Amino acid sequence: MAVPKRRTSKTRKLKRRTHQKLTLPNLSECPNCGELRRSHHVCPACGYYRDEQVVE
């Protein structure tokens, strides 16, 4: 059975986990009202998407 010869150090363990992190969603400014909204989504503040009112 394969057993590690030495204990994995904290630094080595943390270096391996550097890619496991949360990322923030990309936000862009709404051209209609100026609020921040997610790209390619309806604006939650004014309900506009691509210069059309979709939600009232």
Distance bins in CASP14 RR format, pairs under 12 A and 6 or more apart:
PFRMAT RR
TARGET T0000
AUTHOR 0000-0000-0000
RMODE 2
METHOD distances of the structure
MODEL  1
4 12 0 0 0 0 0 1 0 0 0 0 0
4 13 0 0 0 0 0 1 0 0 0 0 0
6 12 0 0 0 0 0 1 0 0 0 0 0
7 13 0 0 0 0 1 0 0 0 0 0 0
8 14 0 0 0 0 0 1 0 0 0 0 0
8 15 0 0 0 0 0 1 0 0 0 0 0
8 16 0 0 0 0 1 0 0 0 0 0 0
8 17 0 0 0 0 0 1 0 0 0 0 0
9 15 0 0 0 0 1 0 0 0 0 0 0
9 16 0 0 0 0 0 1 0 0 0 0 0
10 16 0 0 0 0 0 1 0 0 0 0 0
10 17 0 0 0 0 0 1 0 0 0 0 0
11 17 0 0 0 0 0 1 0 0 0 0 0
11 18 0 0 0 0 0 1 0 0 0 0 0
12 18 0 0 0 0 0 1 0 0 0 0 0
13 20 0 0 0 0 0 1 0 0 0 0 0
14 20 0 0 0 0 0 1 0 0 0 0 0
14 21 0 0 0 0 0 1 0 0 0 0 0
24 36 0 0 0 0 0 1 0 0 0 0 0
24 38 0 0 0 0 0 1 0 0 0 0 0
25 36 0 0 0 0 0 1 0 0 0 0 0
25 37 0 0 0 0 1 0 0 0 0 0 0
25 38 1 0 1 0 0 0 0 0 0 0 0
25 39 0 0 0 0 1 0 0 0 0 0 0
25 40 0 0 0 0 0 1 0 0 0 0 0
25 41 0 0 0 0 1 0 0 0 0 0 0
26 36 0 0 0 0 0 1 0 0 0 0 0
26 37 0 0 0 0 0 1 0 0 0 0 0
26 38 1 0 0 1 0 0 0 0 0 0 0
26 39 1 0 1 0 0 0 0 0 0 0 0
26 40 0 0 0 0 1 0 0 0 0 0 0
26 41 0 0 0 0 0 1 0 0 0 0 0
27 34 0 0 0 0 0 1 0 0 0 0 0
27 35 0 0 0 0 1 0 0 0 0 0 0
27 36 1 0 1 0 0 0 0 0 0 0 0
27 37 1 0 0 1 0 0 0 0 0 0 0
27 38 1 0 0 1 0 0 0 0 0 0 0
27 39 1 0 0 1 0 0 0 0 0 0 0
27 40 0 0 0 0 0 1 0 0 0 0 0
27 41 0 0 0 0 0 1 0 0 0 0 0
27 43 0 0 0 0 0 1 0 0 0 0 0
27 44 0 0 0 0 0 1 0 0 0 0 0
28 34 0 0 0 0 1 0 0 0 0 0 0
28 35 0 0 0 0 0 1 0 0 0 0 0
28 36 1 0 0 1 0 0 0 0 0 0 0
28 37 1 0 0 1 0 0 0 0 0 0 0
28 38 1 0 0 1 0 0 0 0 0 0 0
28 39 1 0 1 0 0 0 0 0 0 0 0
28 40 0 0 0 0 1 0 0 0 0 0 0
28 41 0 0 0 0 1 0 0 0 0 0 0
28 43 0 0 0 0 1 0 0 0 0 0 0
29 35 1 0 0 1 0 0 0 0 0 0 0
29 36 1 0 0 1 0 0 0 0 0 0 0
29 37 1 0 0 1 0 0 0 0 0 0 0
29 38 0 0 0 0 0 1 0 0 0 0 0
29 39 0 0 0 0 0 1 0 0 0 0 0
29 43 0 0 0 0 1 0 0 0 0 0 0
29 45 0 0 0 0 0 1 0 0 0 0 0
30 36 1 0 0 1 0 0 0 0 0 0 0
30 37 1 0 1 0 0 0 0 0 0 0 0
30 38 0 0 0 0 0 1 0 0 0 0 0
30 39 0 0 0 0 0 1 0 0 0 0 0
30 41 0 0 0 0 0 1 0 0 0 0 0
30 42 0 0 0 0 1 0 0 0 0 0 0
30 43 1 0 1 0 0 0 0 0 0 0 0
30 44 0 0 0 0 1 0 0 0 0 0 0
30 45 1 0 0 1 0 0 0 0 0 0 0
30 46 1 0 0 1 0 0 0 0 0 0 0
30 47 0 0 0 0 1 0 0 0 0 0 0
30 48 1 0 0 1 0 0 0 0 0 0 0
30 49 0 0 0 0 1 0 0 0 0 0 0
30 50 0 0 0 0 0 1 0 0 0 0 0
30 51 0 0 0 0 0 1 0 0 0 0 0
31 37 0 0 0 0 1 0 0 0 0 0 0
31 43 0 0 0 0 1 0 0 0 0 0 0
31 46 0 0 0 0 0 1 0 0 0 0 0
31 48 0 0 0 0 1 0 0 0 0 0 0
31 49 0 0 0 0 0 1 0 0 0 0 0
31 50 0 0 0 0 1 0 0 0 0 0 0
31 51 1 0 0 1 0 0 0 0 0 0 0
31 52 0 0 0 0 0 1 0 0 0 0 0
32 42 0 0 0 0 0 1 0 0 0 0 0
32 43 1 0 0 1 0 0 0 0 0 0 0
32 45 0 0 0 0 1 0 0 0 0 0 0
32 46 1 0 1 0 0 0 0 0 0 0 0
32 47 0 0 0 0 1 0 0 0 0 0 0
32 48 1 0 1 0 0 0 0 0 0 0 0
32 49 0 0 0 0 1 0 0 0 0 0 0
32 50 0 0 0 0 0 1 0 0 0 0 0
32 51 1 0 0 1 0 0 0 0 0 0 0
32 52 0 0 0 0 1 0 0 0 0 0 0
32 53 0 0 0 0 1 0 0 0 0 0 0
32 54 0 0 0 0 0 1 0 0 0 0 0
33 42 0 0 0 0 0 1 0 0 0 0 0
33 43 1 0 0 1 0 0 0 0 0 0 0
33 44 0 0 0 0 0 1 0 0 0 0 0
33 45 1 0 1 0 0 0 0 0 0 0 0
33 46 1 0 1 0 0 0 0 0 0 0 0
33 47 0 0 0 0 1 0 0 0 0 0 0
33 48 1 0 0 1 0 0 0 0 0 0 0
33 53 0 0 0 0 0 1 0 0 0 0 0
34 43 0 0 0 0 1 0 0 0 0 0 0
34 44 0 0 0 0 0 1 0 0 0 0 0
34 45 0 0 0 0 1 0 0 0 0 0 0
34 46 0 0 0 0 1 0 0 0 0 0 0
34 48 0 0 0 0 0 1 0 0 0 0 0
35 41 0 0 0 0 0 1 0 0 0 0 0
35 42 0 0 0 0 0 1 0 0 0 0 0
35 43 1 0 0 1 0 0 0 0 0 0 0
35 44 1 0 0 1 0 0 0 0 0 0 0
35 45 1 0 1 0 0 0 0 0 0 0 0
35 46 1 0 0 1 0 0 0 0 0 0 0
35 47 0 0 0 0 1 0 0 0 0 0 0
35 48 0 0 0 0 0 1 0 0 0 0 0
36 43 0 0 0 0 1 0 0 0 0 0 0
36 44 0 0 0 0 1 0 0 0 0 0 0
36 45 0 0 0 0 1 0 0 0 0 0 0
37 43 1 0 1 0 0 0 0 0 0 0 0
37 44 1 0 0 1 0 0 0 0 0 0 0
37 45 1 0 0 1 0 0 0 0 0 0 0
37 46 0 0 0 0 1 0 0 0 0 0 0
37 47 0 0 0 0 1 0 0 0 0 0 0
37 48 0 0 0 0 1 0 0 0 0 0 0
37 49 0 0 0 0 1 0 0 0 0 0 0
38 44 0 0 0 0 1 0 0 0 0 0 0
38 49 0 0 0 0 0 1 0 0 0 0 0
39 49 0 0 0 0 0 1 0 0 0 0 0
39 50 0 0 0 0 0 1 0 0 0 0 0
40 49 0 0 0 0 1 0 0 0 0 0 0
40 50 0 0 0 0 1 0 0 0 0 0 0
41 47 0 0 0 0 0 1 0 0 0 0 0
41 48 0 0 0 0 0 1 0 0 0 0 0
41 49 1 0 0 1 0 0 0 0 0 0 0
41 50 0 0 0 0 0 1 0 0 0 0 0
41 54 0 0 0 0 0 1 0 0 0 0 0
41 55 0 0 0 0 0 1 0 0 0 0 0
42 48 1 0 0 1 0 0 0 0 0 0 0
42 49 1 0 1 0 0 0 0 0 0 0 0
42 50 0 0 0 0 1 0 0 0 0 0 0
42 52 0 0 0 0 1 0 0 0 0 0 0
42 53 0 0 0 0 1 0 0 0 0 0 0
42 54 1 0 1 0 0 0 0 0 0 0 0
42 55 1 0 1 0 0 0 0 0 0 0 0
42 56 0 0 0 0 0 1 0 0 0 0 0
43 49 1 0 0 1 0 0 0 0 0 0 0
43 50 0 0 0 0 0 1 0 0 0 0 0
43 51 0 0 0 0 0 1 0 0 0 0 0
43 52 0 0 0 0 0 1 0 0 0 0 0
43 53 0 0 0 0 1 0 0 0 0 0 0
43 54 0 0 0 0 1 0 0 0 0 0 0
43 55 0 0 0 0 1 0 0 0 0 0 0
44 54 0 0 0 0 0 1 0 0 0 0 0
44 55 0 0 0 0 1 0 0 0 0 0 0
45 55 0 0 0 0 0 1 0 0 0 0 0
46 52 0 0 0 0 0 1 0 0 0 0 0
46 53 1 0 0 1 0 0 0 0 0 0 0
46 54 0 0 0 0 1 0 0 0 0 0 0
46 55 0 0 0 0 1 0 0 0 0 0 0
46 56 0 0 0 0 0 1 0 0 0 0 0
47 53 1 0 0 1 0 0 0 0 0 0 0
47 54 1 0 1 0 0 0 0 0 0 0 0
47 55 1 0 1 0 0 0 0 0 0 0 0
47 56 1 0 0 1 0 0 0 0 0 0 0
48 54 1 0 0 1 0 0 0 0 0 0 0
48 55 0 0 0 0 1 0 0 0 0 0 0
48 56 0 0 0 0 0 1 0 0 0 0 0
49 55 0 0 0 0 1 0 0 0 0 0 0
END
